[in-house]
Amino acid sequence: MTRQLALRTVLVAAAFVFATLVSWWAVPLAAAAFGAMTRRDRGGPVVTGVAAILAWAALLVWDAWQGPVGVMASTLGGVLRMRPVGVYGLTLAFPGLLAVCAAIVARAVADMLAQRPSPPAEVPAHTPATGAGLPSSSGDSA
């Protein structure tokens, strides 16, 4: 992994942390923005997904440091009939998949908008000087 790629991943992960603090649905919005900005980079969606996983992993560590996350994972694991490690796995898979999908869709939309042909230049309408061929508006009908 190059230093530039690692730095980009960490910066995008920090953006995902702040987006998550707004609300969970801000994750796909941030991922879409990053996906559109990096539409020419081959690995843009992968970086987005890894960054989202790292961001939520950091938030899980923060929550574990603040309170009893293990108790919550055990309780939720009992409801879902899976081990607590499965709850952690699902918790990390959710933002990663959400971010990758949003980045791919935004990338495709950005590509379509970039390839859209520009509209033709408007041609000014020709107005005849004498009005020949137009019906008379004076009411004379011969």
N, C-alpha and C positions, 0 to 999 in steps of 0.2 A: 504494500500500500504506500503510495507516495505521500509526501508531507502535505501537498496541496489537497489531495483527496481527503486525507484525515482531517485537515482543518475545515474543509467544506462540510464534511459530515458532522463535525462537532458544532459548527455554527448553525447548521440546519436543525440539529437536535436541540440546541438552545432555543431556536425559534419555535419548535414544537412544544417545548416546556412552557413557554409563555403563551402559546396558542391554547394549550390544554388548560392553563389557569383561567383563560377566558371561558372556555367551554369545550367539551369533547368534540363538538361538531366543527370547531375551528381547525382541527387537525386536517380534514380533507381540504379546507379552504387554503391553508398554508401549503399543503402538498400540491394543490393545483397551481398555486402561484409559482412554486419552485419548479414544477414540471413544465410550465409554460416558459419560464425564464431559461431553462436548460434543455429546450426542445432539440437542440442539435447535439447534445452530449448523449452518447450511447448508453451510459450507465446512470443517467439522471434519476429514473424511477427507482433503481436499486438503492442509490444513495438516499433517496427520500424515505424508502421503507426502513432501511437500517437506522437512519437518524430518528425516525419515529419510535422504533423499538428501543433505541438507547435512551430517548427522552422519557418514555414511560417506565423503563427500568430504573432510571434515576429517580423518578417520582415514587416508584415502589420502595426504593431504598429509603427515601426521605420519609415516607409514611411508616415504614417499619421502624425507623429510628424514633419517630414521634409517638407511635402507639402500637397496639397489639394486632398487627396485620396477620400474624400466624393464626390467631383465633378466628379472624374473619375468613381467612382462606380455608381453615378446617370446616367452619360452619357452611360456607358456600360450597365447598367440595362435597359435604354430606348431602346437600340439597341436589347438586348436580350428579351425584354418585361417581365422583372421581377423587383422586388424591389431591391434596393441596398444591402439589407441584403442577398438576394439570390446570388448576385455576391460574397459577402464575403464568403458565404457558399460553393460555387463552387470553389473559390480560395483555401479554406482550404481542401476541399474534394480531389482535384486533387493530391497534394503530398501524402496525406494519402493513397489513393487507389493505387497510383503508387508505393509507398514504400512497402505496404503489398504484392502486386502482385510480385514485384521483390524479396522480401525476401522469399516468398513461393517457387518461381521457383528456386532460388539459393539454398535453403535448400534441395529441391528435387534432384538437380544436385549433391550437396555435398554428399547426402545420397547414390546416385547411384555410385559415384566415390569411396566412402568408402567401399561399398559392392562388388565392382568389384573384381573378383578373380585375383590373381597375375598370371602372365604368367609362364608357366612351365620353369624349368631350362633347358638351352640348353645342349643337349647331344652331346659330341664331335663325329664327324664322324669317323668311323672305317676305317682305311686305311690298307689294307692287306700288309704284308711285301714282299710277292713274286709277288703279282699282278696276282694271279691265277684267271682265269675266266674272265679276261679283254682282250679285243682284242689287238692284237699286234700293236704297232705303227711303227714298223720297215718296214712295207710294205710287209712282207712275208705272203702271203696267200697261204696256201697249199691246 
